[in-house]
Amino acid sequence: MLCTPRRAAIRLLGGYLTAAVACSSVGGGLLPAGTSCSSDGDCGVGLSCVPILTQSDAGACTLLARACSRSCQTDNDCAVVATGFRCLLCGSAGACVQTR
């Protein structure tokens, strides 16, 4: 399995919220929530290949990775993705990411 810069982890709020995007294996069918992707067709039922954005110190949103998940505006929007997913917002764009 090749792993590119899509493998990423970010820490927010002093380490209390960690968003992770795992490397995906090649050719394993539809991918589960939280797995890196290239297009919506890579993702399992009800999921899309959404951009995971992070905010720089200057306030600009930059692409961290793309993962099988859902867009969101609140944590409640992420309940349908899987247990342990919360909404990570950057500007007005949000994506459900797995937290611990």
Contacts in CASP RR format, 6 or more apart in sequence:
PFRMAT RR
TARGET T0000
AUTHOR 0000-0000-0000
METHOD contacts of the structure
MODEL  1
MLCTPRRAAIRLLGGYLTAAVACSSVGGGLLPAGTSCSSDGDCGVGLSCV
PILTQSDAGACTLLARACSRSCQTDNDCAVVATGFRCLLCGSAGACVQTR
1 23 0 8 1.000
1 24 0 8 1.000
1 25 0 8 1.000
1 26 0 8 1.000
2 26 0 8 1.000
3 23 0 8 1.000
4 23 0 8 1.000
5 65 0 8 1.000
6 21 0 8 1.000
6 23 0 8 1.000
6 24 0 8 1.000
6 36 0 8 1.000
6 65 0 8 1.000
6 66 0 8 1.000
7 21 0 8 1.000
7 22 0 8 1.000
7 23 0 8 1.000
7 36 0 8 1.000
7 65 0 8 1.000
8 20 0 8 1.000
8 21 0 8 1.000
8 52 0 8 1.000
8 64 0 8 1.000
8 65 0 8 1.000
9 18 0 8 1.000
9 19 0 8 1.000
9 20 0 8 1.000
9 21 0 8 1.000
10 18 0 8 1.000
10 19 0 8 1.000
10 54 0 8 1.000
10 64 0 8 1.000
11 17 0 8 1.000
11 18 0 8 1.000
12 18 0 8 1.000
12 19 0 8 1.000
12 88 0 8 1.000
17 86 0 8 1.000
17 88 0 8 1.000
17 99 0 8 1.000
18 99 0 8 1.000
18 100 0 8 1.000
19 52 0 8 1.000
19 88 0 8 1.000
19 97 0 8 1.000
19 98 0 8 1.000
19 99 0 8 1.000
20 34 0 8 1.000
20 97 0 8 1.000
20 98 0 8 1.000
21 34 0 8 1.000
21 35 0 8 1.000
21 36 0 8 1.000
21 52 0 8 1.000
21 64 0 8 1.000
21 65 0 8 1.000
21 67 0 8 1.000
21 97 0 8 1.000
22 34 0 8 1.000
22 35 0 8 1.000
22 36 0 8 1.000
23 36 0 8 1.000
24 31 0 8 1.000
24 35 0 8 1.000
24 36 0 8 1.000
24 37 0 8 1.000
24 42 0 8 1.000
30 41 0 8 1.000
30 42 0 8 1.000
30 43 0 8 1.000
30 44 0 8 1.000
30 45 0 8 1.000
31 37 0 8 1.000
31 42 0 8 1.000
31 43 0 8 1.000
31 44 0 8 1.000
31 47 0 8 1.000
31 68 0 8 1.000
32 44 0 8 1.000
32 47 0 8 1.000
32 68 0 8 1.000
32 82 0 8 1.000
33 47 0 8 1.000
33 67 0 8 1.000
33 68 0 8 1.000
33 69 0 8 1.000
33 81 0 8 1.000
33 82 0 8 1.000
33 85 0 8 1.000
33 96 0 8 1.000
33 98 0 8 1.000
34 67 0 8 1.000
34 68 0 8 1.000
34 69 0 8 1.000
34 97 0 8 1.000
34 98 0 8 1.000
35 43 0 8 1.000
35 67 0 8 1.000
35 68 0 8 1.000
36 65 0 8 1.000
36 66 0 8 1.000
36 67 0 8 1.000
36 68 0 8 1.000
37 43 0 8 1.000
37 49 0 8 1.000
37 66 0 8 1.000
37 67 0 8 1.000
37 68 0 8 1.000
38 49 0 8 1.000
38 66 0 8 1.000
39 49 0 8 1.000
40 48 0 8 1.000
40 49 0 8 1.000
41 49 0 8 1.000
42 49 0 8 1.000
42 68 0 8 1.000
43 49 0 8 1.000
43 68 0 8 1.000
43 69 0 8 1.000
44 68 0 8 1.000
46 70 0 8 1.000
47 68 0 8 1.000
47 69 0 8 1.000
47 70 0 8 1.000
47 81 0 8 1.000
48 68 0 8 1.000
48 69 0 8 1.000
48 70 0 8 1.000
48 71 0 8 1.000
49 66 0 8 1.000
49 67 0 8 1.000
49 68 0 8 1.000
50 66 0 8 1.000
50 67 0 8 1.000
50 68 0 8 1.000
50 69 0 8 1.000
50 70 0 8 1.000
50 71 0 8 1.000
50 94 0 8 1.000
50 95 0 8 1.000
50 96 0 8 1.000
51 63 0 8 1.000
51 65 0 8 1.000
51 66 0 8 1.000
51 93 0 8 1.000
51 95 0 8 1.000
52 63 0 8 1.000
52 64 0 8 1.000
52 65 0 8 1.000
52 66 0 8 1.000
52 67 0 8 1.000
52 69 0 8 1.000
52 88 0 8 1.000
52 95 0 8 1.000
52 97 0 8 1.000
53 61 0 8 1.000
53 62 0 8 1.000
53 63 0 8 1.000
53 64 0 8 1.000
53 88 0 8 1.000
53 90 0 8 1.000
53 91 0 8 1.000
53 93 0 8 1.000
53 94 0 8 1.000
53 95 0 8 1.000
54 61 0 8 1.000
54 62 0 8 1.000
54 64 0 8 1.000
54 90 0 8 1.000
55 61 0 8 1.000
55 62 0 8 1.000
55 90 0 8 1.000
55 91 0 8 1.000
56 62 0 8 1.000
61 90 0 8 1.000
61 91 0 8 1.000
61 93 0 8 1.000
67 95 0 8 1.000
67 97 0 8 1.000
69 81 0 8 1.000
69 85 0 8 1.000
69 95 0 8 1.000
69 96 0 8 1.000
69 97 0 8 1.000
70 77 0 8 1.000
70 78 0 8 1.000
70 80 0 8 1.000
70 81 0 8 1.000
70 95 0 8 1.000
70 96 0 8 1.000
71 77 0 8 1.000
71 93 0 8 1.000
71 94 0 8 1.000
71 95 0 8 1.000
71 96 0 8 1.000
72 78 0 8 1.000
72 87 0 8 1.000
72 89 0 8 1.000
72 94 0 8 1.000
72 95 0 8 1.000
72 96 0 8 1.000
73 87 0 8 1.000
73 89 0 8 1.000
73 94 0 8 1.000
74 87 0 8 1.000
75 86 0 8 1.000
75 87 0 8 1.000
77 87 0 8 1.000
77 96 0 8 1.000
78 84 0 8 1.000
78 85 0 8 1.000
78 86 0 8 1.000
78 87 0 8 1.000
78 96 0 8 1.000
79 85 0 8 1.000
81 96 0 8 1.000
82 98 0 8 1.000
84 98 0 8 1.000
84 99 0 8 1.000
84 100 0 8 1.000
85 96 0 8 1.000
85 97 0 8 1.000
85 98 0 8 1.000
85 99 0 8 1.000
86 96 0 8 1.000
86 97 0 8 1.000
86 99 0 8 1.000
87 94 0 8 1.000
87 95 0 8 1.000
87 96 0 8 1.000
87 97 0 8 1.000
88 94 0 8 1.000
88 95 0 8 1.000
88 96 0 8 1.000
88 97 0 8 1.000
END
